[in-house]
Amino acid sequence: MICAVHAVVGAAVGKLAGSRGGAFAAGVATHLLGDLLPHKDFDPKVEAPLLAATLGLLAWRCGVTSPEFLGAVGGVTPDVENAASVAGLIPRDAMRFPTHIGDGRFHGPKVRSAAPQLLGA
């Protein structure tokens, strides 16, 4: 899933969480659910600027200690291990997040278009 979508969904759920810690945890949970849906993954050269813009906007509008921002950070935190694997910092078999491990059976099917993700956000 597009990292920016993980961030937006995490922010929305984080706002409802009631506490900062709960917002972060809820964001992580939304990542799991988002990964189960059919989606398109993009090259990090596309993902990174979109994510930076999304987090920057949330930080500016809500503040870096807000439940929205912390939910967004929770929503994208599991992809840190994906980025580390793509960068060659950790081997693929060292990943631990449930939708990132094994043969991909817990990861949603790949689709050609990102339109459903963008419309959902």
C-alpha positions as CSV (number, residue, x, y, z in Angstrom):
1,M,0.0,0.0,0.0
2,I,1.1,3.5,-0.6
3,C,2.9,4.8,2.6
4,A,1.0,8.0,2.4
5,V,-2.3,6.1,2.5
6,H,-1.1,4.1,5.6
7,A,-0.3,7.5,7.2
8,V,-3.7,9.1,6.4
9,V,-5.6,6.1,7.6
10,G,-3.4,5.9,10.7
11,A,-4.1,9.6,11.4
12,A,-7.8,9.2,11.1
13,V,-7.9,6.3,13.5
14,G,-5.4,7.9,15.7
15,K,-7.7,10.9,16.2
16,L,-10.3,8.5,17.6
17,A,-7.9,6.6,19.9
18,G,-8.2,8.8,22.9
19,S,-4.5,8.8,23.9
20,R,-1.1,9.3,22.1
21,G,0.0,5.8,22.9
22,G,-3.3,4.4,21.7
23,A,-3.1,6.5,18.6
24,F,0.4,5.0,17.7
25,A,-0.8,1.5,18.4
26,A,-4.0,2.0,16.4
27,G,-1.9,3.3,13.5
28,V,0.2,0.1,13.5
29,A,-3.0,-1.9,13.5
30,T,-4.3,0.0,10.5
31,H,-1.1,-0.9,8.7
32,L,-1.8,-4.6,9.1
33,L,-5.4,-4.2,7.8
34,G,-4.2,-2.0,4.9
35,D,-1.7,-4.6,3.8
36,L,-4.3,-7.3,3.7
37,L,-6.2,-5.3,1.0
38,P,-5.4,-5.6,-2.7
39,H,-3.0,-2.8,-3.5
40,K,-0.1,-1.5,-5.6
41,D,3.3,-0.9,-4.1
42,F,5.4,1.9,-5.6
43,D,9.1,2.5,-6.0
44,P,10.7,4.2,-2.9
45,K,11.6,7.2,-5.2
46,V,7.8,7.8,-5.5
47,E,6.9,6.7,-1.9
48,A,9.4,8.8,0.0
49,P,8.3,12.3,-1.2
50,L,4.6,11.4,-0.9
51,L,5.2,10.2,2.7
52,A,7.3,13.2,3.6
53,A,4.6,15.6,2.3
54,T,1.9,13.8,4.1
55,L,3.7,13.7,7.4
56,G,4.8,17.3,7.0
57,L,1.2,18.4,6.4
58,L,0.0,16.5,9.4
59,A,2.8,17.9,11.6
60,W,2.0,21.5,10.4
61,R,-1.8,21.2,10.8
62,C,-2.0,19.0,13.9
63,G,1.4,19.1,15.7
64,V,3.9,16.4,16.1
65,T,2.5,15.3,19.5
66,S,-1.1,15.1,18.2
67,P,-2.9,11.8,18.1
68,E,-3.3,12.3,14.3
69,F,0.4,12.6,13.7
70,L,1.3,9.8,16.1
71,G,-1.4,7.6,14.4
72,A,0.2,8.4,11.0
73,V,3.7,7.5,12.3
74,G,2.3,4.2,13.7
75,G,0.7,3.6,10.3
76,V,4.0,3.8,8.5
77,T,6.4,2.4,11.1
78,P,6.0,-1.2,9.9
79,D,7.4,-0.2,6.5
80,V,10.7,0.9,8.1
81,E,11.7,-2.8,7.9
82,N,10.6,-2.9,4.2
83,A,12.7,0.1,3.5
84,A,15.7,-1.4,5.4
85,S,15.3,-4.6,3.4
86,V,15.1,-2.7,0.0
87,A,18.2,-0.7,1.0
88,G,20.0,-4.0,1.8
89,L,20.4,-3.2,5.5
90,I,18.5,-6.3,6.6
91,P,17.8,-9.6,4.8
92,R,14.3,-10.2,3.7
93,D,13.9,-13.2,6.0
94,A,14.7,-10.9,9.0
95,M,11.5,-9.0,8.7
96,R,9.0,-9.5,11.5
97,F,5.8,-7.6,10.7
98,P,3.1,-10.3,10.0
99,T,2.2,-9.0,6.4
100,H,5.9,-8.7,5.5
101,I,7.1,-12.2,6.4
102,G,7.1,-15.5,4.6
103,D,5.7,-16.2,1.1
104,G,3.4,-13.2,1.1
105,R,0.2,-15.1,1.8
106,F,-0.8,-12.6,4.5
107,H,-0.2,-9.6,2.1
108,G,-3.0,-8.4,-0.1
109,P,-2.8,-9.2,-3.8
110,K,-1.0,-6.8,-6.1
111,V,-3.1,-4.7,-8.5
112,R,-2.1,-2.5,-11.4
113,S,-3.9,0.7,-10.5
114,A,-3.4,2.7,-7.3
115,A,-6.8,4.5,-7.9
116,P,-8.7,2.5,-5.3
117,Q,-6.1,3.4,-2.6
118,L,-6.1,7.0,-3.5
119,L,-9.9,7.2,-3.6
120,G,-10.1,5.4,-0.3
121,A,-7.8,7.9,1.4
